[in-house]
């Protein structure tokens, strides 16, 4: 409701210029102001691109997720309500993560050739570095931080991959994931445990 969208309608930039808030822009976009939505796009495109790049390597895939996320957001503006725990950025992030999740599910239904193979060199790197760093960091965190992560994660289910990226690449807590995805905290913990177990099984194939 409009009552839920009451927040300061503008803020000042460093040079004293008046800049409308995200909520003000949402209200304008709802009224058909295309320039307002374009401003929201410009403000938040980089963040959506970053989310997409956690899951996909090719520029075309990332751009497709960006376009899909903002298209979905545009047609769902009526569903957005501003509360302290649900800013426009968080609302858009949930749409973006879901867009990535949907694309991962579509990819899983395609032939296995869509998955990248781990080279012998990469396999040797895993054997050398994972065990060396295991004492200081979780084996999953070590793996998730490498370029190799994409190849390993591609072997997981979309649900497991989504949770691991949020936990280890995005550095989110289980409560933050629960709030963002509208899941219960126990559900996130169960999925995280299952995802880590799945990743360990994948790693054992190369160690």
BELQUI-V805225 format. One record per residue. N is the residue number from 1. RES is the residue in one letter. OMEGA is omega in whole degrees, 0 to 359 (NA if undefined). BURIAL is I if it has 16 or more other ideal C-beta (glycine too) atoms within 10 Angstrom, else O. D_CENTER is the distance of its C-alpha to the mean C-alpha in Angstrom with 2 decimals. Layout:
[[N	RES	OMEGA	BURIAL	D_CENTER] [N	RES	OMEGA	BURIAL	D_CENTER]]
This chain:
[[1	X	180	O	27.24] [2	X	181	O	28.34] [3	X	182	O	29.53] [4	X	185	O	26.06] [5	X	182	I	25.10] [6	X	173	O	27.63] [7	X	178	O	26.45] [8	X	187	O	27.97] [9	X	180	O	27.99] [10	X	176	O	28.04] [11	X	182	O	27.65] [12	X	176	O	29.51] [13	X	184	O	28.21] [14	X	182	O	29.92] [15	X	175	O	32.61] [16	X	180	O	33.38] [17	X	179	O	31.90] [18	X	182	O	30.68] [19	X	181	O	27.03] [20	X	178	I	25.97] [21	X	176	I	23.25] [22	X	182	I	20.11] [23	X	177	I	21.94] [24	X	179	I	25.04] [25	X	177	I	23.27] [26	X	180	I	21.78] [27	X	179	I	25.36] [28	X	180	I	26.76] [29	X	177	I	24.36] [30	X	181	I	25.37] [31	X	176	O	28.90] [32	X	180	O	28.34] [33	X	183	O	27.80] [34	X	180	O	25.82] [35	X	179	O	25.97] [36	X	179	I	24.16] [37	X	177	I	21.14] [38	X	178	O	21.37] [39	X	175	I	21.24] [40	X	178	I	18.05] [41	X	182	I	16.61] [42	X	181	O	18.02] [43	X	191	O	16.77] [44	X	182	I	13.06] [45	X	184	O	12.74] [46	X	180	O	12.06] [47	X	179	O	9.00] [48	X	178	I	7.56] [49	X	179	I	9.05] [50	X	178	O	7.59] [51	X	181	I	3.90] [52	X	182	I	6.20] [53	X	175	I	8.41] [54	X	185	I	6.74] [55	X	188	I	7.82] [56	X	183	I	10.69] [57	X	186	O	13.64] [58	X	182	O	15.76] [59	X	181	O	15.84] [60	X	179	O	16.82] [61	X	180	I	13.81] [62	X	179	I	11.47] [63	X	179	O	13.96] [64	X	178	O	14.13] [65	X	178	I	10.52] [66	X	181	I	11.24] [67	X	181	O	14.53] [68	X	182	I	13.56] [69	X	182	I	11.08] [70	X	176	I	13.91] [71	X	178	O	16.53] [72	X	180	O	15.27] [73	X	182	I	14.99] [74	X	182	O	18.49] [75	X	179	O	20.06] [76	X	182	O	18.62] [77	X	180	O	19.79] [78	X	181	O	22.57] [79	X	182	O	20.29] [80	X	173	I	18.79] [81	X	185	O	20.75] [82	X	171	I	20.51] [83	X	185	O	20.92] [84	X	183	O	20.43] [85	X	182	O	17.44] [86	X	178	I	15.88] [87	X	179	I	15.81] [88	X	180	I	14.86] [89	X	180	O	11.93] [90	X	178	O	10.57] [91	X	179	I	11.73] [92	X	178	I	10.08] [93	X	178	I	6.57] [94	X	177	I	7.54] [95	X	182	I	8.94] [96	X	178	I	6.19] [97	X	179	I	4.22] [98	X	177	O	7.96] [99	X	177	I	8.88] [100	X	180	I	7.13] [101	X	179	I	8.77] [102	X	180	O	11.88] [103	X	177	I	12.17] [104	X	179	I	12.01] [105	X	178	O	14.69] [106	X	180	O	16.67] [107	X	181	O	16.69] [108	X	180	O	17.97] [109	X	179	O	20.82] [110	X	180	O	21.89] [111	X	181	O	24.36] [112	X	181	O	23.60] [113	X	179	O	24.43] [114	X	180	O	20.89] [115	X	179	O	20.06] [116	X	178	O	20.96] [117	X	175	O	23.79] [118	X	183	I	23.93] [119	X	178	O	26.97] [120	X	179	O	29.83] [121	X	179	O	29.11] [122	X	178	I	25.57] [123	X	177	O	27.03] [124	X	178	O	29.60] [125	X	179	O	27.06] [126	X	182	I	25.36] [127	X	184	O	28.78] [128	X	190	O	29.74] [129	X	184	O	26.77] [130	X	181	I	25.04] [131	X	180	O	28.29] [132	X	184	O	29.24] [133	X	186	O	26.21] [134	X	183	O	25.92] [135	X	183	O	28.39] [136	X	183	O	26.40] [137	X	176	O	22.80] [138	X	181	O	21.17] [139	X	180	I	21.36] [140	X	182	I	17.75] [141	X	178	I	16.64] [142	X	183	I	19.06] [143	X	185	I	17.85] [144	X	185	I	14.10] [145	X	184	O	15.06] [146	X	175	O	17.06] [147	X	180	O	16.83] [148	X	185	I	18.21] [149	X	182	I	15.09] [150	X	180	I	13.95] [151	X	180	I	17.37] [152	X	182	I	17.48] [153	X	181	I	14.15] [154	X	179	I	15.28] [155	X	179	I	18.05] [156	X	175	I	16.13] [157	X	178	O	15.53] [158	X	180	I	12.27] [159	X	180	O	12.26] [160	X	181	I	13.00] [161	X	180	I	10.49] [162	X	183	I	7.56] [163	X	181	I	9.42] [164	X	179	I	10.41] [165	X	179	I	7.30] [166	X	183	I	6.54] [167	X	191	I	10.29] [168	X	179	I	11.37] [169	X	180	I	9.16] [170	X	180	I	7.56] [171	X	181	O	10.95] [172	X	176	I	10.38] [173	X	179	O	13.47] [174	X	180	I	14.18] [175	X	178	O	15.39] [176	X	178	O	12.37] [177	X	180	I	10.25] [178	X	181	I	13.33] [179	X	183	I	13.63] [180	X	185	I	10.23] [181	X	182	I	10.48] [182	X	174	O	14.25] [183	X	173	I	15.19] [184	X	178	O	18.09] [185	X	177	O	17.88] [186	X	179	O	20.14] [187	X	178	O	17.97] [188	X	182	I	14.98] [189	X	178	O	17.64] [190	X	180	O	19.12] [191	X	180	I	16.00] [192	X	179	I	15.28] [193	X	180	O	18.94] [194	X	181	O	18.97] [195	X	180	I	16.00] [196	X	178	I	17.76] [197	X	179	O	20.99] [198	X	179	I	19.72] [199	X	178	I	18.53] [200	X	179	O	21.95] [201	X	178	O	23.69] [202	X	181	I	22.07] [203	X	182	I	23.01] [204	X	178	O	26.53] [205	X	185	O	27.12] [206	X	184	I	26.98] [207	X	NA	O	28.70]]
